[in-house]
Amino acid sequence: MLTMQQQRNVFAGPYLDRAAHSRDDPAWFANALADPRSRAVPMWNSRSLVADGEPPKAAFLELSTLPPERLNSTDLILLGRFGDVSYFAYEIESVEAPQMPAGTRFEDLRQIASVLPAEEAGILGYARAMMSWRRRHRFCGSCGARTLPARSGHVLVCSDPGCRSEQFPRIDPAIIVLVSDGDRALLGRQASWPPGRYSTIAGFVEPGESLEDAVAREVGEETGILVDSIEYHSSQPWPFPASLMLGFTARAVTQEVRLRDQELEDARWFTRAQLAAGTPLLPPRQSISFRLIEHWYEAGGRDARDIAGAIPWPSSR
């Protein structure tokens, strides 16, 4: 089980003061916009701006580089403060890649998160999740009218005076679980993944369902394996587009794999020796799936640095 002293998952951590108490204060917002230390976190085509280098770093822009007409509480989303710097996310809507400062480029956050400083990965993940939410809620779910930002971008309000429904950022809770019988780990693969890649079992929590119930149901539905001894490990924000991955371990009660709901192309048991030999290919090291595999691997008295086969996620938007 994760303790506060252990390494946090990528995108997680109290790196940012979200300044929620200031979201309703127009004067505070205006002062933050006027502060030369404030920075913009641009998003384009669901991609994040990074500065060239080995390793790369997040590229945050001075607000003075933004078009003046974008410097308002409609276009900008207040993310919060890191140290004495306020950060604002904003989206560049264009078909072609926009002109950015020399030495910067837009990248898929999945591909670079593991090599960024932890705080920067967290800020970029937060910005990506907020922009994904805003794009998906341009219109009111009750009456269909256009929504307008409020509370520094953290609420979308229906523009119809007769409705005025409010929409707030949402996350989708999903369980992800390392099932083992002690000497072996149960891993599955989807047909769309790169050849040879396997990962831990995962799925979304359904209404009226506890997390433990979701673990048992998803494992049973996808692999036919029954489990008990379900224990929480850790969690990870996963802004692709808006999930919260809730990691668990569980003990297998049965061993025969039976694919039941066609979610997986294959599922099978793997030993620690197979993982050390590079079979199968595993999820990238910045994912909670890899952290769960690593946790089980080390419980067998092995060094997780011996694990081979972790490869990046395919580029996606």
C-alpha positions as CSV (number, residue, x, y, z in Angstrom):
1,M,0.0,0.0,0.0
2,L,1.3,3.5,-0.9
3,T,2.4,5.7,1.9
4,M,3.0,9.4,1.8
5,Q,6.8,8.8,1.8
6,Q,6.7,6.6,-1.3
7,Q,7.0,7.8,-4.9
8,R,3.8,9.4,-6.2
9,N,2.3,8.4,-9.5
10,V,2.9,10.6,-12.4
11,F,0.3,13.6,-12.6
12,A,-0.4,13.2,-8.8
13,G,0.8,15.3,-5.9
14,P,0.1,18.5,-4.0
15,Y,2.3,20.5,-6.4
16,L,-0.3,23.3,-6.9
17,D,-2.4,25.6,-4.8
18,R,-5.6,25.5,-6.8
19,A,-6.7,28.9,-5.3
20,A,-10.3,27.8,-5.3
21,H,-11.1,30.6,-2.8
22,S,-10.1,33.2,-5.5
23,R,-12.1,31.9,-8.4
24,D,-15.1,34.2,-7.6
25,D,-12.9,37.3,-7.1
26,P,-12.7,39.4,-10.3
27,A,-10.2,41.7,-8.6
28,W,-7.9,38.8,-7.8
29,F,-8.2,37.5,-11.3
30,A,-7.4,40.9,-12.8
31,N,-4.4,41.3,-10.5
32,A,-3.1,37.9,-11.5
33,L,-3.4,38.8,-15.2
34,A,-1.5,42.0,-14.6
35,D,1.3,40.2,-12.7
36,P,4.3,39.8,-15.0
37,R,5.2,36.5,-13.2
38,S,2.0,34.8,-14.3
39,R,2.2,32.2,-17.0
40,A,0.0,30.7,-19.6
41,V,-0.2,26.9,-20.3
42,P,-1.1,26.6,-24.0
43,M,-2.9,23.6,-25.4
44,W,-3.3,22.9,-29.1
45,N,-4.9,19.8,-30.6
46,S,-4.9,18.2,-27.2
47,R,-1.1,18.6,-27.1
48,S,1.1,20.4,-24.6
49,L,3.9,22.9,-25.2
50,V,7.4,21.7,-24.2
51,A,10.8,23.2,-24.5
52,D,13.5,21.4,-26.4
53,G,16.2,19.7,-24.4
54,E,17.2,16.4,-22.9
55,P,15.1,15.9,-21.0
56,P,12.4,18.3,-22.2
57,K,10.6,20.7,-19.9
58,A,7.2,22.3,-20.0
59,A,7.1,25.6,-21.8
60,F,5.1,28.2,-20.0
61,L,4.4,31.5,-21.7
62,E,4.4,35.0,-20.4
63,L,0.8,36.4,-20.6
64,S,2.1,39.3,-22.6
65,T,2.7,36.9,-25.5
66,L,-1.0,36.1,-25.8
67,P,-3.4,38.0,-28.0
68,P,-4.8,40.8,-25.9
69,E,-8.4,39.7,-26.6
70,R,-7.6,36.3,-25.0
71,L,-6.7,37.9,-21.6
72,N,-10.0,37.4,-19.9
73,S,-11.9,35.0,-17.7
74,T,-13.8,33.6,-20.7
75,D,-10.8,32.3,-22.6
76,L,-8.5,31.6,-19.7
77,I,-8.9,28.9,-17.0
78,L,-7.2,29.6,-13.7
79,L,-5.3,26.5,-12.7
80,G,-3.8,27.9,-9.5
81,R,-0.5,29.0,-8.0
82,F,2.8,27.2,-7.9
83,G,5.1,29.1,-5.6
84,D,4.4,32.8,-6.3
85,V,3.4,32.2,-9.9
86,S,-0.2,32.0,-11.2
87,Y,-0.9,29.6,-14.1
88,F,-3.7,29.9,-16.6
89,A,-4.6,27.3,-19.3
90,Y,-5.8,28.4,-22.7
91,E,-6.6,26.6,-25.9
92,I,-5.3,27.5,-29.4
93,E,-8.0,26.6,-31.9
94,S,-6.4,26.3,-35.3
95,V,-5.9,23.6,-37.9
96,E,-2.3,24.3,-38.5
97,A,0.3,24.3,-35.7
98,P,0.5,27.8,-34.3
99,Q,3.7,29.8,-34.2
100,M,5.4,29.4,-30.8
101,P,8.7,30.6,-29.4
102,A,11.8,29.2,-30.9
103,G,13.0,26.0,-29.2
104,T,9.5,24.8,-28.3
105,R,7.1,22.3,-29.8
106,F,3.7,20.7,-29.1
107,E,3.9,17.1,-27.9
108,D,1.4,14.3,-26.8
109,L,1.6,14.4,-23.0
110,R,1.4,10.6,-22.8
111,Q,4.8,10.4,-24.6
112,I,6.7,12.9,-22.4
113,A,5.1,12.8,-19.0
114,S,7.6,10.4,-17.5
115,V,10.6,12.6,-18.3
116,L,9.1,15.9,-17.2
117,P,9.7,17.3,-13.7
118,A,6.8,15.9,-11.6
119,E,5.3,19.3,-10.9
120,E,5.3,20.3,-14.6
121,A,3.7,17.0,-15.6
122,G,1.0,17.6,-13.1
123,I,0.3,21.2,-14.3
124,L,0.1,20.0,-17.9
125,G,-2.1,17.1,-17.0
126,Y,-4.5,19.4,-15.1
127,A,-4.6,21.8,-18.1
128,R,-5.3,19.0,-20.5
129,A,-8.2,17.7,-18.4
130,M,-9.8,21.1,-18.0
131,M,-9.6,21.8,-21.7
132,S,-11.1,18.4,-22.6
133,W,-14.0,19.1,-20.2
134,R,-14.7,22.5,-21.7
135,R,-14.7,21.2,-25.3
136,R,-17.2,18.5,-24.4
137,H,-19.6,20.8,-22.6
138,R,-20.0,23.7,-25.0
139,F,-23.7,23.3,-24.9
140,C,-26.2,22.8,-22.0
141,G,-27.1,19.2,-21.4
142,S,-30.6,20.3,-20.2
143,C,-31.8,22.7,-22.9
144,G,-29.0,22.7,-25.6
145,A,-28.2,26.4,-25.3
146,R,-24.5,27.5,-25.4
147,T,-22.7,27.5,-22.1
148,L,-20.6,30.4,-20.8
149,P,-17.6,30.1,-18.4
150,A,-17.8,31.4,-14.8
151,R,-15.7,31.1,-11.6
152,S,-12.4,31.6,-13.5
153,G,-13.3,28.8,-15.9
154,H,-14.3,26.2,-13.4
155,V,-18.1,26.3,-14.1
156,L,-20.0,26.4,-17.4
157,V,-23.3,28.1,-17.0
158,C,-26.2,27.8,-19.5
159,S,-26.7,31.0,-21.4
160,D,-30.5,30.6,-21.5
161,P,-32.0,32.8,-18.7
162,G,-34.8,30.3,-18.2
163,C,-32.4,27.5,-17.6
164,R,-29.0,28.7,-16.1
165,S,-28.0,25.1,-15.4
166,E,-24.4,24.8,-14.2
167,Q,-21.9,22.2,-15.2
168,F,-18.7,21.4,-13.3
169,P,-15.6,19.5,-14.2
170,R,-16.1,15.8,-14.0
171,I,-13.8,12.9,-13.7
172,D,-14.6,9.3,-14.6
173,P,-13.5,6.8,-11.8
174,A,-12.0,3.6,-13.1
175,I,-10.5,0.7,-11.2
176,I,-7.2,-0.9,-12.3
177,V,-6.0,-4.1,-10.6
178,L,-3.0,-6.4,-10.4
179,V,-4.5,-9.9,-9.9
180,S,-2.0,-12.5,-8.8
181,D,-2.0,-16.1,-7.5
182,G,1.3,-15.4,-5.7
183,D,3.8,-16.6,-8.3
184,R,2.0,-15.3,-11.3
185,A,0.3,-12.0,-12.4
186,L,-2.8,-11.9,-14.6
187,L,-2.4,-9.6,-17.5
188,G,-4.6,-8.9,-20.6
189,R,-4.4,-7.1,-23.9
190,Q,-6.7,-5.3,-26.2
191,A,-6.6,-5.9,-29.9
192,S,-5.8,-2.3,-30.7
193,W,-2.5,-2.3,-28.6
194,P,0.9,-2.8,-30.1
195,P,1.7,-6.5,-30.7
196,G,2.9,-8.2,-27.5
197,R,1.7,-5.6,-25.0
198,Y,-0.2,-6.8,-21.9
199,S,-1.4,-4.7,-19.0
200,T,-3.4,-5.0,-15.8
201,I,-7.2,-5.4,-15.8
202,A,-9.1,-2.1,-15.8
203,G,-12.6,-0.7,-16.3
204,F,-15.0,2.1,-15.3
205,V,-17.0,2.1,-12.1
206,E,-20.7,1.8,-12.7
207,P,-23.5,3.8,-10.9
208,G,-24.4,2.2,-7.6
209,E,-21.2,0.2,-7.4
210,S,-18.4,0.3,-4.8
211,L,-14.8,0.2,-5.9
212,E,-14.3,-3.3,-4.5
213,D,-17.4,-4.5,-6.3
214,A,-16.1,-2.9,-9.5
215,V,-12.8,-4.7,-9.2
216,A,-14.4,-8.1,-8.7
217,R,-16.9,-7.5,-11.6
218,E,-14.4,-6.2,-14.1
219,V,-11.9,-9.1,-13.5
220,G,-14.8,-11.6,-13.7
221,E,-16.3,-10.1,-16.8
222,E,-13.0,-9.8,-18.7
223,T,-11.1,-12.9,-17.6
224,G,-13.5,-15.2,-15.8
225,I,-11.2,-15.2,-12.7
226,L,-12.8,-14.8,-9.3
227,V,-10.9,-12.7,-6.7
228,D,-10.8,-11.8,-3.1
229,S,-8.4,-9.9,-0.7
230,I,-8.9,-6.7,-2.7
231,E,-6.6,-4.0,-1.4
232,Y,-6.2,-0.4,-2.4
233,H,-2.7,0.6,-3.7
234,S,-2.7,4.2,-5.0
235,S,-4.5,6.4,-7.5
236,Q,-3.5,8.4,-10.6
237,P,-5.2,11.3,-12.4
238,W,-5.2,10.2,-16.1
239,P,-6.2,13.2,-18.3
240,F,-6.9,11.2,-21.5
241,P,-9.4,12.6,-21.3
242,A,-10.7,12.7,-17.7
243,S,-10.2,9.5,-15.7
244,L,-9.1,8.9,-12.2
245,M,-7.4,5.5,-12.0
246,L,-7.9,3.8,-8.7
247,G,-5.3,1.1,-8.3
248,F,-5.8,-2.2,-6.4
249,T,-4.3,-5.6,-5.9
250,A,-6.3,-8.7,-5.6
251,R,-5.8,-12.4,-5.0
252,A,-7.1,-14.9,-7.5
253,V,-9.4,-17.6,-6.2
254,T,-9.6,-19.4,-9.5
255,Q,-6.9,-19.9,-12.2
256,E,-8.7,-20.8,-15.5
257,V,-8.9,-17.8,-17.8
258,R,-12.1,-17.5,-19.8
259,L,-12.6,-14.4,-21.9
260,R,-16.2,-13.4,-21.3
261,D,-17.1,-10.0,-22.6
262,Q,-14.8,-9.6,-25.6
263,E,-13.1,-6.5,-24.1
264,L,-9.8,-8.3,-24.2
265,E,-8.2,-10.1,-27.1
266,D,-6.2,-12.3,-24.7
267,A,-5.5,-12.7,-21.0
268,R,-3.0,-15.0,-19.4
269,W,-0.7,-15.6,-16.4
270,F,2.9,-14.4,-16.4
271,T,5.7,-15.2,-14.0
272,R,8.3,-12.8,-12.7
273,A,11.0,-14.6,-14.7
274,Q,9.0,-13.9,-17.9
275,L,8.7,-10.2,-17.1
276,A,12.4,-10.0,-16.5
277,A,13.0,-11.7,-19.9
278,G,10.9,-9.1,-21.7
279,T,7.8,-11.2,-22.1
280,P,5.3,-9.6,-22.4
281,L,5.8,-5.9,-23.4
282,L,4.4,-3.8,-20.6
283,P,2.8,-0.4,-20.2
284,P,5.0,2.7,-19.9
285,R,6.6,3.4,-16.6
286,Q,4.6,6.6,-16.0
287,S,1.3,4.6,-15.8
288,I,-0.2,3.3,-12.6
289,S,-0.5,-0.1,-14.4
290,F,3.3,-0.4,-14.5
291,R,3.4,0.7,-10.8
292,L,1.1,-2.1,-9.8
293,I,3.2,-4.6,-11.8
294,E,6.3,-3.2,-10.2
295,H,4.8,-3.5,-6.7
296,W,3.9,-7.2,-7.3
297,Y,7.3,-7.9,-8.9
298,E,9.2,-6.5,-5.9
299,A,7.0,-8.4,-3.5
300,G,8.8,-11.5,-4.8
301,G,12.2,-10.3,-3.7
302,R,13.2,-9.0,-7.1
303,D,14.5,-5.5,-8.2
304,A,11.9,-3.8,-10.4
305,R,14.8,-2.3,-12.4
306,D,15.2,-5.8,-13.9
307,I,11.8,-5.6,-15.6
308,A,12.1,-5.3,-19.4
309,G,9.6,-4.4,-22.0
310,A,7.9,-1.2,-20.9
311,I,7.0,0.8,-24.1
312,P,5.3,4.2,-24.6
313,W,1.7,4.5,-25.4
314,P,0.8,5.2,-29.0
315,S,0.4,8.9,-29.8
316,S,-3.2,9.9,-29.5
317,R,-5.3,13.1,-29.2
